[in-house]
Amino acid sequence: MINLPLVFKTYQDVKNNLAYWTFVILVAMTLTFYYIVLGPTYRQAIDKFVQSLSSSPIYSALWLSTLTLFESFVAVCLIHIFQIHDNVYDKLIVKWREKFDVEFILPKLTEQISYALPKNFLDYAIRYRYKFMKPYYDLVGDGKPGIADNTRVRFYERVTGYWVTQLNEIFILLFLIMTSFYVIFLDTSLTLQTFASLVLVLVGLGLLNRGFVRMAQQATAQATLDEIEEILAKSENLPKLQEQYKKLCAEHKI
C-alpha cells in the first residue's frame, strides 16, 4: 500500500518515502535536461509536439498525466522492485551496510555472550552474513517484540536519510554520465562553458551530498545502538540470542 510521505512505521513506509523522493529527482532531472542540456533541434521538436496538443485541453492533460505516471512508475520500480538504494548501489558498490553489519551490529549484539561463542565467530559471520544477522532482524523487524515501536520509527527515520543520500549520489552520477554521452555522441550544440558549468554544479552537489552521507551514517549508527541497547536490556533476549548463535555455529561447524 502506498502511504503519504514522511510515514515511518514500517519498512514499506520507508520504501514509499524513497519512491516519492526518487520521483522528485526524476522530475528535476527531466526539467534540467530539457532546459539546459537539450539542443535547439530536439527542444523545438518537443515544443512542436506539445503545441499540437495544446489546442485540446484533454490531450494536454493526458500528455502531462502520462509523463507523470511514467516517472512515478519508474520511481516505484527502482525502489520497490530493484531496490537500487540497497540491493544494487550499496550492496555492489558502496558496501557500507555489509561492513556496518559485521563491524558494528554483530559485535555490539553479541558482546555480552561472546564468552560462549567461538573466537572466529565474526569471521564466519562475515561469510554467512544473512544467516547471522537473522536473529537481530527477528527482534527489530516490523511487528517484532525486541524493541518498542517508537525505537523502530526513529531508526527508520535515520536510515531513510542515509538511503536518500545514496539515491542522490546515484542520480548525480547517472545525470553526469547521460549528459556527457549526449554531448559527445548525439548533440554538440551545448557550449563548452555551459557543459563545464553543469559538470561543476553536479560535482559540487556530489561533494555536498558526501557530507550528508557521513552525517546520515552516524545518525543511523546511533539509532541502531539504541535498538541494540533496548534488546539487551530485556533479560529474556540474551539466552535466546546465545541459543540461536550457538545453533548457527554448530550448523557451520565452527
N, C-alpha and C positions, 0 to 999 in steps of 0.2 A: 504494500500500500504506500502511495506517495503522500507524505505528510507535509505540513507547512515548513518553511525553512526555520532553522535555529531550534529544532526539537532534538534532544539528545538522549532520549530514554533507552533506545536500543541501537544495535549496530546497523539495523536497517535505516534508522533515522540518520545515522552518520553518513551512510552512502547516499541517502536522499539529499542531504546538505551538500555533499561533494558534487552530486549531479547538478544541483542548482548552480553552484559556483562554476562548474565546467561550462554550463550553458552561457553564463555571463562572459566567460573568457572567449568562447566561440563567437559570440556576437561582437565583442570588442575586436577580435582578430579580423572578422569579416569586414567591419567598418573601416579598420585601419588599412587593410589590404585594398579595399575599394578606393578610398580617398587619397592614399599616399603612394601605394606601390603600383597599382594597376595603370597601365599605359592608356593614352587617349583613345586608341583604336578599340581596345577591349571595353573601356568605360562607355564610349559612345554607343557601342553595340548593346550594352546592358541598358543604357538610358533609353535607347530607341525601343527596346522591348518593353520596358516599364511604361513608357509613354503610350505605347499601343494599348496597354491595359487601362490606362488612366481614364479613358472615355467611359468605362464602365466601373462604377464603384464595387460591384460584385466581383469582377475579375481582379481588381486591385486588392480587395480584402482577401480573396482566395490566394493570390500570389504571396502576400505577406504572411498569411496563415500557414501556407505550405512551407515557406522558408523557416518560419518559427518552429513548426512541428518537426522539420527535418533536423534542425540543430538541437532541438530537445531530444529527439530520438537518438542522435549521435551521442549526446551527453549521457543519456541513460545507459546506452550500450557500453560506453567506455568505462563507466563506473560500476554498474550492476552486473554486467556480463564479463567484461575483460578485466575489471578492477585494476586499471592501469596505475593507480596510485600506490598499490600494494603488491599485487601479484606480478606486475610487469616491471615498473620502474624501480621500486625499492628492492624487490627480490632479485632482479637480474643486474642492476647497475649500482644503486646506492648501497644496498645490503646493510642498512643501519638496523632494521628490525631484527635481522639474524644475529648481529653482534649484541644488540640490546637484550635479546632473549637469553643468550648463553653467558654473557658477561655481567649482566645486571640482575635480571629477574630470577634465574635459577640459583645463583649464589645467595641472593637475599632470601629466597623462599626456603632453601634447604640449610640455611646457616645453623639453625638450632638442632637439626637432625644429622648434620654432617658426620658426626662420630659413628653413626650407624651405616654410613654409605661408603663404598669403595673410594680409595684415593683418586682413582682415574674416572670418577663419576662424570665430571664435566666433559672429559674427552669424548665419552660415549654420548653425552647429551648433545654435543655439537653434531655428531654424526647422525643421531636419530632425534633431531630437534622437535619434530612434530609430535612424536610419541611422548617425549619427556616434558613437553610443555602442556600436555593434555590435562594433568592434574591441576595445573594452575587455571586453565580455562574452564575446567569443571566447577571451579569456585567463583570465578568472576564473570562468567558468561551471562547473557540475558536470562533473568529469572533464576539464576543460581543463588544458593544460600550463603556463599562465602563472604559476601560484602553487602553493605546497605545500598539501596537504590541511589541515594544521593552521592555516594562514593563512586558508583559506576557512571553516573551522569557527569561528574566532574572529570573523570578520566576521558570519557567520550568527547567532552568539550576540548580538552587539551590535545588529544590525538587527532581530532578533526583539524585543529590548527596546524599540526605537523603535515597532515596529508594535503592540506590546502597549499602549503609551501612546495610540496612535491609536484602538485598539478601546475602551479605557477612555473616551476622550472621546466617541466615537460613542454608546456606550450610556448615558453620563451624560446627554447631550443628548436622546437618544431617550426615556429614562425621565422626564426632566423634561417633555417635550412630551406624552407619554402620560398622565402623572399630571394635568397641567393640563387636558388635553382631557376626561379622565374626570370630574374635579371640576366643571368648568364645564358640561358638556353631559349627563352621564349620572347623576351621583350627587352631591348636595350635602351628604351626611351627614358628610363629613370636616370636622372643625373647622378654623377658620382657623388656630388655633395649631399644630395638627398639620401642616397643609399648609405653613405658613411654616417650621416646623422642618425638615421634609423638604426643602424648597427650599434652606434654608441649608446643610444637610448635603451636598446634591448640588453646590451651588456651591463649598463648601469642598473637596470631593473633586476637583472640576474644577480648582480653583486648585492643589491639591497635585499633581495629575497634570501640570499645566503645568510645574512644576518638574522632574518626571521626564522630560518631553519634552525639555527643554533638555539634561539630562544624557545622555539616550539619543542625541540628535543629535551631541553632542560625542564620545561613545564610538564611534558609527558612523563619524564623520569620521576618527577616529584609526585605526580598523580598515581603512578604505578607503585611507588614506595608506600603511599598512603593505603593503597589496596592491600599490599603485602602485610603491612603492619596490622591492618584490620583482620586479615586472615589469621595471622599468628597470635592475635590477641584472644582468639577463641580456642580454648584448651582442647576441644574435641577435634580440631583440624590437624594438629601435629601428628597424632597417631595415624590418622588417615593418610596424610602425606607420606609418612615414613613407610607405611604398608604398601602404598602404591609404588613408591620409588624402589623399594626393595624387590617388589614383584617385577618391575621393569628391568632391574639389574639382573635378576635371575633369568628372565626371558632372553636377555642378550649375553648371558654367561659372563658377566663382569665379575 
